[in-house]
Amino acid sequence: MDISEIKKINVSGDLLAAMFKAQTKAEKRFMEVEGIPERLAFGKIENLHLPEVCRHVNDNILWRMVQEINEAVIALKNGKTWRQSKYFTDVNEYLDEVADIMIYFINLCLASGIDAEQLTQIVLKKIKINEKRIESKY
């Protein structure tokens, strides 16, 4: 099954919060299957220095996210500039990988104790910094 087989899901309100809520529900089910303690799946930012937390984030989230990024790279058949032959890109496969990347990113946030509101603030602040860097020719 891929994403093209699922009907459009209607969402209203805060879209990022809706994704966090849906993934929190799914992650609770995955915790049981994978035997991940709740304290690791739903962490606190002040615990990011703990070795157990760092290992969980590294091994169970970030490396899996890297794998999904790799799968998205592979799905983009014409990404190599030197390639003479052109290939059909399966857009649904690519979108499926993008969704997987986002799911692991949300898991990263959940394990780090970052909620949708805090993430929005962090990203908007970083965008402001980047804009100032561009203006100052950093």
Backbone bond lengths (Angstrom), bond angles and torsions (degrees), N, CA, C in turn:
res aa  C-N    CA-C-N  psi(-1)  N-CA   C-N-CA  omega(-1)  CA-C   N-CA-C  phi
1 M - - - 1.453 - - 1.524 108.48 -
2 D 1.330 116.49 139.54 1.462 119.89 173.64 1.522 109.35 -130.01
3 I 1.312 116.15 177.00 1.461 120.74 -172.49 1.519 114.06 -62.93
4 S 1.336 117.40 -22.43 1.465 119.71 -179.81 1.526 111.82 -69.42
5 E 1.315 117.35 -17.27 1.461 121.60 -178.49 1.524 113.49 -88.89
6 I 1.318 116.59 -4.54 1.460 121.42 -179.88 1.523 108.40 -102.14
7 K 1.331 115.52 133.33 1.459 119.85 177.40 1.526 110.03 -67.28
8 K 1.330 115.84 157.06 1.456 121.13 179.19 1.518 109.85 -55.70
9 I 1.315 115.08 135.50 1.463 121.59 178.87 1.520 107.51 -99.50
10 N 1.310 116.33 121.05 1.460 120.96 -179.74 1.521 109.94 -79.50
11 V 1.320 114.82 128.95 1.453 121.37 179.86 1.516 107.69 -133.83
12 S 1.315 115.95 136.76 1.456 119.30 175.75 1.522 108.11 -127.06
13 G 1.301 115.60 162.03 1.463 119.66 179.09 1.517 111.68 83.05
14 D 1.303 115.74 -146.89 1.455 123.61 -176.31 1.527 109.69 -73.31
15 L 1.321 117.13 107.99 1.464 121.85 -175.44 1.524 112.23 -66.81
16 L 1.328 116.50 -41.14 1.466 119.50 178.77 1.527 110.62 -64.32
17 A 1.312 116.96 -43.21 1.464 121.09 177.69 1.526 110.64 -61.97
18 A 1.330 117.10 -37.06 1.466 120.69 178.30 1.526 110.79 -63.91
19 M 1.349 116.92 -40.75 1.472 119.91 177.61 1.527 110.45 -65.55
20 F 1.331 117.36 -42.96 1.466 120.75 178.74 1.531 110.53 -60.78
21 K 1.325 116.73 -43.50 1.470 121.11 -178.74 1.530 110.73 -63.51
22 A 1.337 116.64 -46.19 1.469 120.38 -179.16 1.528 110.88 -65.38
23 Q 1.329 117.98 -41.41 1.458 120.46 -179.07 1.521 111.24 -71.70
24 T 1.311 118.29 -32.53 1.466 120.76 175.36 1.516 109.67 -59.94
25 K 1.317 116.44 -44.66 1.467 121.29 178.68 1.540 110.35 -62.41
26 A 1.327 116.88 -46.12 1.471 120.56 179.80 1.521 111.00 -66.00
27 E 1.322 117.18 -40.24 1.470 120.82 -177.60 1.523 111.08 -64.69
28 K 1.321 117.61 -33.40 1.467 120.57 176.54 1.527 110.45 -60.82
29 R 1.311 117.03 -37.35 1.474 120.68 177.92 1.523 110.77 -72.05
30 F 1.350 117.38 -40.68 1.467 120.85 178.26 1.523 111.61 -65.15
31 M 1.333 117.26 -34.52 1.469 121.13 178.24 1.518 110.41 -54.97
32 E 1.315 115.74 -44.45 1.463 120.84 -179.71 1.523 110.89 -63.95
33 V 1.330 116.90 -45.06 1.466 121.90 -178.35 1.525 111.09 -65.19
34 E 1.332 116.94 -44.08 1.461 121.41 -175.58 1.526 113.30 -90.90
35 G 1.316 117.68 -5.44 1.460 120.65 179.07 1.525 113.41 69.40
36 I 1.312 116.89 33.14 1.465 121.36 -179.94 1.532 108.53 -91.27
37 P 1.326 117.23 125.52 1.472 119.47 178.84 1.532 111.31 -64.20
38 E 1.307 115.68 146.87 1.466 120.97 -178.53 1.520 111.32 -58.60
39 R 1.336 118.29 -35.04 1.468 121.22 -178.64 1.532 111.80 -62.97
40 L 1.352 116.74 -22.83 1.460 119.83 178.12 1.528 111.39 -90.53
41 A 1.321 116.95 -41.39 1.462 120.30 -178.84 1.523 111.43 -68.91
42 F 1.325 116.21 -33.91 1.462 121.65 -179.29 1.514 108.15 -125.69
43 G 1.329 115.01 79.98 1.460 121.69 -172.31 1.509 114.14 -89.18
44 K 1.318 112.75 -170.91 1.462 122.08 178.02 1.516 107.56 -128.16
45 I 1.310 115.53 141.16 1.464 120.26 -176.31 1.523 111.80 -58.65
46 E 1.333 117.23 -32.18 1.467 119.83 -179.25 1.527 112.68 -72.07
47 N 1.339 117.28 -8.90 1.474 120.74 178.92 1.525 113.30 -97.64
48 L 1.320 117.47 6.08 1.463 119.98 -177.27 1.524 113.60 -66.43
49 H 1.316 117.76 -11.78 1.466 120.48 176.91 1.529 112.53 -86.71
50 L 1.326 118.21 -11.11 1.467 121.58 -177.53 1.531 110.31 -75.10
51 P 1.345 117.58 131.21 1.472 120.74 -178.61 1.525 113.69 -54.58
52 E 1.324 117.85 -40.82 1.463 121.55 -179.35 1.526 110.92 -62.11
53 V 1.315 116.23 -41.01 1.460 121.37 179.38 1.531 109.99 -68.33
54 C 1.329 116.16 -45.06 1.475 120.31 179.25 1.524 111.12 -60.24
55 R 1.325 117.27 -42.81 1.467 120.41 178.34 1.520 111.48 -62.69
56 H 1.334 116.91 -42.91 1.467 120.21 179.24 1.529 110.56 -62.25
57 V 1.334 116.25 -47.71 1.465 120.18 -179.30 1.525 110.13 -62.12
58 N 1.337 117.18 -45.02 1.470 120.93 -179.59 1.526 112.18 -65.44
59 D 1.328 116.21 -54.67 1.459 121.24 -169.55 1.526 114.15 -81.00
60 N 1.314 116.63 -38.26 1.465 119.82 -174.00 1.521 114.06 -96.99
61 I 1.324 116.31 -13.11 1.461 117.53 -177.78 1.530 111.66 -123.98
62 L 1.325 117.33 -63.18 1.468 119.36 -173.21 1.524 113.09 -62.77
63 W 1.335 117.89 -44.82 1.470 118.33 179.74 1.518 111.63 -66.32
64 R 1.328 116.62 -35.01 1.468 119.11 176.80 1.528 110.44 -68.64
65 M 1.315 116.36 -35.14 1.460 120.48 176.76 1.528 110.46 -65.09
66 V 1.328 116.31 -40.13 1.465 120.44 176.24 1.530 110.30 -60.64
67 Q 1.320 116.93 -40.71 1.468 120.39 177.33 1.519 110.78 -60.67
68 E 1.319 117.06 -42.09 1.465 120.89 179.79 1.522 110.86 -67.67
69 I 1.328 117.28 -37.67 1.469 120.53 176.05 1.522 109.42 -61.89
70 N 1.333 116.17 -42.65 1.470 120.82 176.69 1.524 111.24 -59.30
71 E 1.329 116.70 -42.67 1.462 120.65 179.38 1.528 110.70 -64.19
72 A 1.334 118.08 -35.20 1.466 121.01 176.57 1.523 110.14 -67.79
73 V 1.331 116.48 -39.69 1.471 120.59 177.23 1.524 110.27 -60.12
74 I 1.319 116.25 -45.26 1.466 121.62 -179.60 1.526 110.86 -64.66
75 A 1.343 116.89 -36.39 1.465 120.54 -179.62 1.529 111.99 -65.26
76 L 1.332 116.91 -26.70 1.469 120.64 177.47 1.528 107.94 -84.03
77 K 1.294 115.49 87.75 1.469 122.44 -171.54 1.521 114.09 -62.52
78 N 1.318 118.09 -26.97 1.461 120.92 -173.82 1.528 112.44 -106.63
79 G 1.314 117.06 28.23 1.454 121.39 -177.29 1.514 115.13 -76.51
80 K 1.309 117.53 -17.45 1.468 120.84 -178.65 1.524 109.32 -86.40
81 T 1.315 116.60 119.12 1.464 120.86 -175.16 1.520 112.51 -66.36
82 W 1.317 117.58 -27.68 1.459 121.03 -177.64 1.521 113.20 -82.49
83 R 1.340 116.57 -13.82 1.469 120.55 -176.36 1.524 110.32 -66.72
84 Q 1.329 116.62 128.52 1.465 122.33 179.57 1.535 111.45 -84.81
85 S 1.318 116.70 -38.59 1.462 120.95 -179.12 1.525 109.21 -79.63
86 K 1.314 115.67 144.24 1.455 120.45 177.32 1.514 108.60 -109.53
87 Y 1.333 115.90 140.16 1.453 121.77 -176.81 1.522 110.12 -122.09
88 F 1.316 115.15 154.58 1.456 122.32 176.59 1.531 108.61 -74.15
89 T 1.324 117.24 128.78 1.465 121.81 175.17 1.521 108.09 -93.94
90 D 1.314 116.20 125.48 1.459 121.63 174.79 1.530 106.90 -76.43
91 V 1.322 115.81 99.20 1.458 121.18 -175.33 1.522 111.48 -60.88
92 N 1.330 117.61 -37.99 1.470 119.57 178.99 1.520 111.54 -64.84
93 E 1.328 117.06 -38.10 1.468 120.27 176.52 1.530 109.87 -62.90
94 Y 1.335 116.01 -44.94 1.455 120.68 179.04 1.533 111.30 -61.30
95 L 1.331 117.32 -47.69 1.459 121.47 179.90 1.522 111.53 -62.48
96 D 1.335 116.62 -36.18 1.459 121.63 176.80 1.532 110.28 -61.45
97 E 1.330 116.74 -41.64 1.471 120.80 178.84 1.527 110.78 -68.74
98 V 1.335 117.10 -39.12 1.466 120.28 176.73 1.527 109.67 -60.66
99 A 1.321 117.03 -42.37 1.468 121.20 177.80 1.529 110.48 -62.15
100 D 1.338 117.30 -42.72 1.471 120.62 177.88 1.525 111.34 -60.33
101 I 1.331 116.40 -41.32 1.469 120.63 178.18 1.523 109.69 -60.28
102 M 1.322 116.15 -45.45 1.467 120.25 -179.06 1.520 111.15 -65.26
103 I 1.321 117.24 -39.19 1.464 120.85 178.68 1.526 110.09 -62.01
104 Y 1.328 117.30 -44.94 1.468 119.21 177.36 1.524 111.19 -66.61
105 F 1.335 117.13 -33.93 1.458 119.37 176.81 1.529 110.54 -64.29
106 I 1.328 116.54 -42.83 1.472 119.48 177.17 1.523 109.76 -63.57
107 N 1.339 117.52 -40.50 1.461 120.18 176.12 1.521 111.19 -60.29
108 L 1.331 117.07 -38.89 1.460 121.79 176.27 1.528 109.81 -58.99
109 C 1.324 115.94 -45.45 1.464 120.47 178.07 1.523 111.08 -62.93
110 L 1.325 117.09 -46.46 1.461 120.75 -179.47 1.523 111.51 -60.17
111 A 1.322 116.84 -45.09 1.467 121.35 -178.98 1.522 111.54 -68.23
112 S 1.335 116.27 -24.61 1.462 121.34 -179.40 1.526 112.46 -93.60
113 G 1.307 117.42 -2.61 1.461 121.03 -179.92 1.515 113.79 77.95
114 I 1.324 116.65 26.44 1.468 121.42 179.94 1.521 108.30 -104.26
115 D 1.333 117.17 121.31 1.464 119.87 178.52 1.538 109.87 -95.15
116 A 1.318 115.74 175.85 1.471 120.77 -175.20 1.523 111.92 -61.05
117 E 1.322 117.61 -39.26 1.462 120.80 -179.55 1.528 110.74 -66.98
118 Q 1.324 116.44 -45.32 1.465 119.76 179.27 1.529 110.94 -64.58
119 L 1.323 117.02 -40.89 1.460 120.84 178.25 1.521 110.63 -60.10
120 T 1.332 116.40 -44.40 1.463 120.53 179.25 1.524 110.58 -58.85
121 Q 1.331 117.01 -45.17 1.467 120.80 179.38 1.529 111.43 -63.71
122 I 1.330 117.11 -44.07 1.464 121.39 -179.59 1.531 110.11 -60.87
123 V 1.324 116.36 -46.79 1.468 120.47 -177.52 1.528 110.76 -66.91
124 L 1.321 118.05 -44.33 1.460 120.22 179.87 1.530 111.40 -63.18
125 K 1.337 116.78 -37.97 1.466 120.20 176.35 1.527 110.78 -64.58
126 K 1.317 116.74 -42.42 1.464 120.55 179.97 1.527 111.01 -66.18
127 I 1.320 117.63 -37.38 1.467 120.96 175.90 1.528 109.68 -61.13
128 K 1.335 117.27 -42.42 1.472 121.01 177.31 1.531 110.30 -59.00
129 I 1.334 117.18 -45.22 1.465 121.34 178.34 1.524 109.93 -60.23
130 N 1.325 116.59 -45.48 1.474 120.13 179.57 1.521 111.75 -62.11
131 E 1.339 117.08 -39.68 1.468 120.52 177.62 1.527 110.90 -62.22
132 K 1.325 116.84 -42.03 1.467 120.61 178.59 1.524 110.84 -65.84
133 R 1.325 117.04 -35.98 1.459 120.74 176.80 1.527 110.71 -64.49
134 I 1.325 115.64 -41.05 1.471 119.78 178.61 1.532 109.46 -63.83
135 E 1.340 116.52 -46.32 1.462 121.15 -180.00 1.529 111.95 -60.54
136 S 1.329 116.11 -37.67 1.473 119.59 -177.16 1.536 112.32 -87.94
137 K 1.329 115.57 1.58 1.473 121.67 -178.01 1.524 110.77 57.10
138 Y 1.315 116.12 40.99 1.463 126.41 -179.46 1.502 112.48 -49.90
